[in-house]
Amino acid sequence: MDPVAGETFWQGANWPFLVAAAVAVPEIVKFVASLLQRSRIGSPVPEELKGIYDEEENDTSLRYSIAKSTFGLWHTFFSAGVFFGFWLLGGFPCLDGFCCGLELSEVSTGVVYITLLMGLQQALDIPWDLYFTFVLEEKFGFNKTTAATFAKDRVKGVLLYLLLGVPVLAVVLWFLGSFGTGAWFWVWSFITAVQVIMLILLPVLILPLFMEMIPLPDGQAIILEDVGADQALPPFLSGRVFYADEPLQNEKAWTTRDRRFAGAKVGEQLVLRRKDGSWVICSARGEDVQIYATANGAGSFADGKLSFQITEEAKKLVEAKQGQASSDPLVPRAATTVNAACVEAGSLRRSLLEMADSLGYKGASIFVIDGSARSSHSNAFCTGFGSFRRICLFDTLLPIMSEGEILAVLGHEIGHDRLYHVHTRLISQILYLFVMLYVLGNFLLSPALSAAFFAQPKVYLGVVFFSIIWEPVDFPLSVLMQLLSRSHEYQADRFSVRAGRENSRLLGEALKKLMKKSKVNLTPHPFHVFLNNSHPPLDTRLQAIRDYHEKYYSCAA
């Protein structure tokens, strides 16, 4: 090819639009999948799942699914419009000109450039996050996040990026700019080491920054049960766990142990205690206290539960949080009562440790995560390796499941570890990173890559541009990873079934409760599941659990 013609080919005006079209293909496929998913909302529920929702709950689930679908579609339109507009109108070279004007080193300029791009994206997403959290989730009774918690989480994320992300990014750019064509291998080695270290440190250093992790104690605990989706509690009352504490005036007393804002003082604890002959939930241990709930009658926890009347002060906090939205008939009303359940936390702790030890998951610690500080959705998971192992239960899980159901769920989670799913995913990510960085090393300073984004070839620009055009390759690979993840879920279910003869029934009941609690759409579209879901649809999963139970225990007999 003639050199002049070759140069004209690489720098042709069609490159940006050709590459943009390729990048748009995965987004179009995802959009079609979202439309198909929306079309299935309200379809007849599979026989396997009938009875999970009553008529009112089913209506709430449908409205919630439609609201989330509408939100997702508009967010997709907005994000795609901003991204392609920024690209095709020359936003990338314009930002590069600003960063170069700071007259920093090549590595520092690259760090600033990438940080500003990420910051711009995060800033544009904040209004959407605010709407989703404080309007959509609030409307359906899921949101427990306060404005302060929302802000603190994002500030922590920024600080974590500055402390960890910026140094890692600087090292990567230095490698790519200093080691020539073989730089990709050094980058791969470095990032792999960082991934392994972070996997070990995640449960002990990173997660506690965002989720308060409280050791599950011996003895009893009192848990405030969540109210219906049409009702709302002050966030600091919803799903709270009270742990046995020193007696007050020769009477039993329980206190919260997290740092969630409870009353007028940051860090103030809630106390469940006797006052004037009745059980109350109040904000301090002294006599001059703010009472948020009072037991209906003298009562006791002899039968395991006690009903509490919400005080007017607590109701006002709900109404103040809802603001003008309180006039919307779909917005949950302030709850008038809440039930407190007494659970044997010590029994659950001993049973979990015994089960973990019998399944080979040794050395684990058990923690309760204050998930109710942000949402009423529930979860449980195992994380870490060796002495860093942790079994984590969301506090929102404890009121809705029996001890046996929690054990069955944790049997599933332990199965992920014992079946080496975490290791498999880590190795898959390392191999994936190897291939991606090898390709990056060959295209980093490609004229075509730069021409597609109206910019001059530079190391840090090449990293950004390559990450964008890699999406058409990453998309089918991500589908394969979701397929692997769904396979792992089936395997972990079978592991739990093998761990106890009753676990198939208990695990099935637990999964139904989790779906009911989260108002999940029970009729997902198969194509949407194929592309996006890390877990199988509930009906096929329950059928697989039952089939495996019959096969395994008939053979064992």
PEDAUR-V669280 format. One record per pair of residues at least 4 apart in sequence whose C-alpha atoms are under 6 Angstrom apart, sorted by the first residue. I is the first residue (numbers start at 1). GAP is how many residues later the second one is. D is the distance in Angstrom with one decimal. If there is no record, write none. Layout:
i: {I,I}
gap: {GAP,GAP}
d: {D,D}
This chain:
i: {8,10,11,15,16,16,23,33,37,37,48,53,53,54,61,76,81,82,84,85,86,87,93,99,104,104,105,107,110,111,115,129,130,131,132,132,133,134,135,137,137,138,138,139,140,141,142,142,143,144,144,144,144,145,145,160,161,162,172,174,175,175,176,179,184,184,184,188,198,200,201,202,202,203,207,208,212,212,213,213,213,214,214,215,215,216,216,216,217,218,218,219,219,220,220,220,221,221,221,221,221,222,222,222,222,223,223,223,223,224,224,224,224,225,225,225,225,226,226,230,231,231,231,231,232,232,232,232,233,233,234,236,239,239,242,242,242,243,243,244,245,245,247,247,247,253,253,254,254,255,255,256,256,259,261,261,262,270,270,271,271,272,272,273,273,274,274,278,279,280,280,281,281,281,282,282,282,283,283,284,292,292,293,293,293,293,294,294,295,295,295,296,296,301,301,304,304,305,305,306,306,307,307,308,308,308,309,309,310,310,315,318,322,352,356,357,357,363,364,364,365,366,366,366,367,368,368,368,368,369,369,369,370,371,372,372,377,378,378,379,380,380,380,381,381,382,382,382,383,383,384,384,385,401,405,405,405,407,408,408,409,410,411,412,412,412,415,415,415,416,416,428,429,433,437,440,444,445,445,447,450,450,450,458,462,466,471,474,479,482,485,486,486,486,497,497,503,513,515,515,528,529,548,549,550}
gap: {4,438,440,437,4,436,449,495,487,488,491,4,5,4,458,4,4,4,4,4,5,4,362,10,4,5,4,66,350,4,4,4,4,4,4,5,4,4,4,5,6,4,5,192,89,88,233,234,232,91,229,230,231,228,229,4,4,4,15,4,4,8,7,4,253,254,257,4,4,184,4,4,5,4,4,4,157,158,154,155,156,153,154,151,152,150,151,152,129,127,128,126,127,123,124,125,21,22,121,122,124,19,20,119,120,17,18,117,118,15,16,115,116,14,114,115,174,12,13,102,101,102,103,104,100,101,102,103,5,102,84,26,133,157,12,13,14,11,12,10,8,9,4,5,6,19,20,17,18,15,16,13,14,8,5,6,6,12,13,10,11,8,9,6,7,4,5,20,16,13,14,10,11,12,8,9,10,6,7,5,19,22,15,16,17,18,14,15,12,13,14,11,12,4,5,37,38,35,36,33,34,31,32,29,30,31,27,28,26,27,19,16,4,4,5,4,5,24,25,26,25,24,25,26,25,24,25,26,27,24,25,26,25,23,4,24,141,18,19,15,12,13,14,11,32,8,9,31,6,7,4,5,4,4,101,102,105,4,95,99,98,4,85,80,81,84,4,77,80,5,76,4,4,4,4,4,18,12,17,4,5,6,7,4,4,4,4,4,52,52,49,48,49,50,6,7,4,4,4,5,4,4,4,4,4}
d: {5.7,5.2,5.4,4.9,5.9,3.9,5.9,5.0,5.9,4.9,5.7,5.2,5.2,5.9,4.7,6.0,5.8,5.9,5.9,5.8,4.8,5.6,5.3,6.0,5.9,5.6,5.9,5.9,5.0,6.0,6.0,6.0,5.7,5.0,4.9,6.0,5.2,5.2,5.8,5.1,5.1,5.8,4.8,4.8,5.9,4.8,5.4,5.0,4.8,4.9,5.6,4.6,4.8,5.9,4.1,5.8,4.3,5.2,5.8,5.9,5.8,5.7,5.1,4.7,5.4,5.9,5.3,6.0,5.5,5.7,5.6,4.8,5.9,5.4,5.8,5.4,5.6,5.7,5.6,5.6,4.7,5.2,5.1,5.9,4.3,5.8,5.2,5.9,6.0,5.9,3.6,5.8,4.6,5.7,4.6,5.2,5.6,4.9,5.8,5.4,5.8,5.8,4.9,5.5,4.5,5.7,4.6,5.5,5.2,5.0,5.3,6.0,4.4,5.6,5.6,6.0,5.5,5.9,5.6,4.3,4.5,4.8,5.6,5.0,5.6,5.8,4.8,5.3,5.8,5.8,5.3,5.5,5.6,5.6,5.2,4.8,4.7,5.0,5.3,4.4,5.6,5.0,5.2,4.7,5.3,5.8,4.7,5.8,5.1,5.7,4.5,5.8,5.6,4.8,5.2,5.6,5.7,5.7,4.6,5.6,5.3,5.7,4.5,5.5,5.6,5.3,4.4,4.9,5.2,5.7,4.4,5.9,5.7,5.1,5.5,4.2,5.6,6.0,5.5,5.6,5.3,5.3,5.8,5.3,4.4,5.3,5.2,5.2,5.8,4.1,6.0,6.0,5.6,5.4,6.0,5.6,5.0,5.5,4.4,5.7,5.3,5.9,4.4,5.5,5.3,6.0,6.0,4.6,5.1,5.3,5.6,5.9,5.4,6.0,4.8,5.4,5.1,5.7,4.7,5.1,4.9,5.8,4.7,6.0,4.9,5.8,4.9,5.7,5.9,5.9,4.7,5.8,5.6,5.3,5.4,5.9,5.7,5.3,5.2,5.6,5.6,4.6,6.0,5.4,5.7,5.7,4.6,5.9,5.7,5.4,5.1,4.3,5.0,5.8,4.9,5.9,5.5,6.0,5.3,5.2,5.9,5.9,4.7,4.9,5.4,4.8,5.7,4.8,5.5,5.1,5.7,6.0,6.0,5.9,6.0,5.4,4.9,5.2,6.0,6.0,5.1,5.7,5.5,5.9,5.8,5.8,5.8,5.9,5.4,5.0,5.3,5.4,4.9,5.6,5.1,5.2,5.5,5.9,6.0,5.3,5.9,4.8,5.9,6.0,5.8}
